[in-house]
Amino acid sequence: MRVDDFDYVLPEELIAQTPLLHRADSRLMVVDPISHSIQHSRFAQIENELSAGDVLVLNNSRVIPARLFGVKPDTGGRIEIMLTRQIDDATWEALCRPAKRFRTGMAVEFEGGGRARVLEEGEDGMRTLHFDLEESMESFLGRVGQVPLPPYIREPLGNPERYQTVYAKPTGSVAAPTAGLHFTEDLLVRLAEKGVRIVEVTLHVGIGTFRPVQVDDVEAHKMHSEWYEISPEAAHELNSAKRENRRIVAVGTTAMRTLESAAQKGAIRPGADDTSIFIYPGYEFQIVDALITNFHLPKSTLFMLVCAMMGTEFAKEVYGVAVTERYRFFSFGDAMFITRRHDEGA
C-alpha cells in the first residue's frame, strides 16, 4: 500500500478553526459499511445510535499546557518548546525550535523564573530537557505554558477548556482526544440512563499526532510510542461485554488504539504499557465494534485507521460526501459514527 492511496481533496475552508458554542451542536454522519449507507444527524442525537448494554469507551486524558517559550541567556535567542513525554519529575522529552541552535548543555530561561538545560539531542528537533524550578512542574506549566493546538488551527482559542473533554482527568496529553469534545455532561447522563455502560481508559496523546507520514510505503511508517492504562474494573466491564456479545464503541482513535493494544486473544488485559500500534487496512480487529471519530487529514495514519474499519474505497466515498455536504473537518469539526465491517480487507 502506498501513502498516496489515502489521499483525498479537502477544501481548506472546511477545516474548522474554532469550536461551536455548544459541544453537542456538531453534525454527525452515521456510516454503515455493511449496507453502504450514509445518514446525516446531529451529535445531540448520538443516543439513537447506541443501545442499552453497549459499552462506550472514553479516553480521559487531559491536555497539559505543553507549549513553552523561553530565551537563551547567552544570546537572547527565542526557543519554542513542545513537551512530549515526561521521564521523571524534572526531565522531559520535547520538540524544540530552532533545534540547530539548541544543543547539549545549552540552557533556556523562562519569564517569571525557571530554566531548562539540554541533556541529550535526538532526531527531528527532539531534545531531552532537565528543568530547574522553584515550584512544581504542574504549577510552572499552569503559569507559563500554553495549550498546544494543531498547526492547522490558526485562530486563537478563547477558552482553553474547549480543547479539553468534559471528563478529562489525568494530565499527560499534548493533543486532545478530539472525538470526545462533542460530549456534554448532560448527554453522558442521558446515555447512562438509557443503559449504555460508560468506561474510561487513559492514553496520553503524543507528538505523533502532529507529524505527517514521511514515507511512501505505508508499512514502512513507524508510530511514536504513547503510554496507556486500563484499570482492572474497566477490563472486567469490557471483557464481560465481549463474552455477552454486547457492542464496544470507542470514542476516538486513541480509545480504539488503547483497546486494540491491550487485546490478548480477544480479551482486554488490564494494566499500563506503551503502544506504537499502527492500524491500517488489513488489520484484524479484536475488540472494537464501532467508532465515534472526527474527520481526519488526507494521507494520515488516522484516515488509514478509518479505512481499516470500513474499506478504503468506501471511506473515500464517505469523505467525498462530507466535502459535498460541507461538514467541518479535524479537531473542532463534526463527527462520524462508524459501524465496523467484518471483512477487514480494504
N, C-alpha and C positions, 0 to 999 in steps of 0.2 A: 504493500500500500504506500502511496505517495502522499505527502502532506497536502499537495495541491488538490488531491481528490476531495478535500474537506473545505474547499473554498466556496464562497457564495458572495453575491453582490449585495452590499448593505449601504444605502444612502446615509451619509453622515448625520443628516438632520434627525434620523430616528434614534440616535444614541441619546438616552435620557441624561440630562445634565443635573437635574435636581429631583429630589423625591416629591411625590404627591403630598398634598396637605394631609390626607388621611391614608394610612398604610394600606388598608384593605380596599381602597378605591381603584387599585390597578386592575387591568384586564386579565383574564385567564383564558388561555387556549387549552381545550381539552382534546387530547390526541389519543386515538386507539390504533396502534399499528396493525392489530389483527384484522380489523374491519376497514382499515384505511380511512377512518372517519376523523373529521376535524370540526370541532364545535367551538363557539365563542361564548364566553361567560364573563363574570366578574369575580375577583378573588373573594369578595364578601360572600359568595355562594359556594365556596370550596366544600362546604359540608355536604353539598349534593353529590360530590364525587367520592365521599367517604362513608363507610358503613360501620355500624356497631361491631366491635371486635377487631376492626383494623387497628394496626399499631402505627402511629405517626411518630417518626424519629426525628428529633431536633438536635442540631449541633449548638450547644450552649456556650461556645467560646466567645469571649469578649475581646474586642479590638483594643489594643493598647495605643496610647499616643506615641507611636514609634518613630515619628519623623522629627529629627532634631537639626538645628542649625547652630554652628559654632565657628570660631575663628582660630587660626593657628597663631599662637602667641609670638612667634619669631617673625612672621611676615604679615600678619593681619589678614591672610587669605581666608576666604569663606569656605567652609566644608559643610556639605549636606550629608546627613547620616540617616539611614533607614535601618532600625534594629530589626533583625530577622529571627534570631534564636537565642534564648538565654542559656548560658553554660553553667554559671553559678550566680551568687548574689551580686557580684560586681563585674562579671565578664559576659560579654555578648558577641555574637556574630552580627555583622552589619554590612550593608551595602553603602559604600562611601563614594562621594563625588566632589571634586575630581580625584579619582583614586591615584593617578600618576603622581600627584603632589602630596600624597598622604602615605608615607612609608613607615616601616617598622621603627619603633622608638619615637616617632613624632607624636605630638600632643595636640589636642583641640580644647579650647576653653569655651564655656557657655555663659550667656548673660545671667547675672544673678548668682554666679558661683557654680563650681563643679568643673571637672575636666576629665578627659579620657585620653588614653595612650594606646597606640597600636602595638599589640603583642605579636601579631602574625599577619602576613599577607596571603590572600587567597586569589582565586581566579575571578575574572569579570567584575572587578571592583570590590570583592568581598574582603573584609578585614575582621580580625578578632580584636576587640577593644576591651581594655580594663578601665572601669570608671572609678574615679577618686571623688567621693561625695561626702558632704557633711550632713546628709539626710538619707532617708531610704530611697531606693530606686523608684518605688511607686510614687513617693512624694515629689521626687525630682521630675519624673515624666509628667505628672499632673501639672507641674508648674511651667515647664519649658517645652514639653512635647506637643506635637500636633497629630491628630488622627490622620493617617495616610489615606489618601483617596487614589483610586486607579488613575493612570496617566490620561485616559480618555475623558475624564471629568475635569472640565476647566472652570466651572462655576464654583465660587466659594460656598461652603456648607454652613448655613446659618446656625444650625443646632447640631452639634456633634453626635447627639443621641440618635439622630435619624440614620446614622450609619452603624447603629447597634440594633440587634434584635431585642424585643421586649423581654426575652427570657435569658439574655446574656448574663453569665456569672463569672466563671474563672477567666482571668485575663491571660492573653498569650498570642492572639492573632494579629497579623499585620494587614489583614483584609477581612471584611465581614463575610460571613456565610449568607450571601445576599438573598437567597430564596426565602429565608426566614424573615426578611424585613417586611413582608406583606402581612404577617400575623399581628393581631392585637390581643390584649388580654381577654377581651370580651369574646372574640372569635374562638380562642382556645377553650374558654369556659363552655361555649355552646357545643364544641366538638366533644368535650368530655361528657357533657350531659347527654349527648346522643349515644354515648357508649364507645367512642373512639378512645383507645388507650394511648396515652402520650408518654413517650420515653425520651430521656435526654442522654446524649453521649457528648464527648468532647473531642474535637480535633482543632488544634491551633493552626490556622491557615498561614502558610509561609510565603516567602518571596516568589516562589514559583508561579503564583497566581498572576503576577505582573509580567512575567517573561514570556516572549513568543517562542514557538518551536523553531529552532535554528538549523534543523537538518531536513533533508529531502525525503528520507525513508522514515516512515512512522515508527517502525520497530527500533530505529537507532536512537530515538529520543529517550533521555533519562529524566525521570521526575525528581524534583527535590524532595528530600525526606521531611515528613511532618509528624509531630507527636500526637497520639490519640489515647483516649482512655474510655473503657466501658465498664461500668460497675457490675458487680455480681447480680444486683437486683435488676438492672436493665437487661443483662444477658438472659436471666431467667424469664423475663417477660417476652423477650424476642424468641427464645427457644420454645416456649410454650406456644406462641403463635405459629411457628413453623410446624410443630407436631400436630396442631389442630387445623392446619391449612387456612389460617387467617392471614390476610394480606399485611405485608410490611411495606410502609410507604416512607421513603426517605425524603426529608425536606432539604433539598440541595445536594450538590455533587459531593460536598465534604462529608455529609452524613452517609451518602452512598459509599464513598471510598472507605470510611471508617468501618461500616458493617461488612463490606466485602473483604477488607483487610483482616478482620477478626474472624472470618469464616474458617471453620475446620470441619470438613466432611458434612457440610450443610447445616452446621450449628455455630453459634456465636461463642467465642472464647473470651471470658472476661479478663480485664487487666489493662495495663498500659504498655505501649510499644511505639516504635517508629514505623511509618509506612511510606513507601515510594511507589505504591500500586499505580499502574497505568492501565486504564480501561479504554479499549478501542474495539472496533468491530472484530468479532471472532471470540471475544471474551465470554466465558461461560459463567453467568450469574449464579450465585449460591443462595443469596439471602433476599435481596430487594425485589419486590413485585411491581412497584410503581414509584414514580419520581416526581416531585414538585421542584421546578427549576426555572431560572430566568432564561433569556435568550443570549447565546454566547458568541464570542468573537469568531470570525472565519479562521479556519486553519488552526484553531486552538485545541488543546487536549480536552477541554470541557465540551466542545462541539463533537469531538470524536467519541466521548462518553455517551452523549445523546444518540449518536449514530449507532453505537453498540446496542442501545436499548430498542431502537425502532427501525434500524436499517438505514444505510447512508442515503439511498435514493429517496426514500420516503421522508427522511429528515430534511433533505434539501427542498422537497416539495412543501413541507410544513413551513420551513423558514421563508420560502417564496410567498406563501400565503400571508405570513406575518408581515412581510415587507409591503405587500399589496394592501393589506388591511391597516397599515400604519401602526402596528404595535410599537411600543417603546422598548428599546434594547438595553442590555447589560445591567449593571449593578442597581440602578434606580429605575429599571424598566419593568415591563409586565412579566407575567409568569405563564408557565405551562404545567399541565398535569398529564403525565405520560404513563400509560399502562405498558408494561414491558412485554415485548414479543417473546415467544418461547422457542423460536428457531434462531439462535443467536447469530448465525452468519449474516453478514450485512451485504 
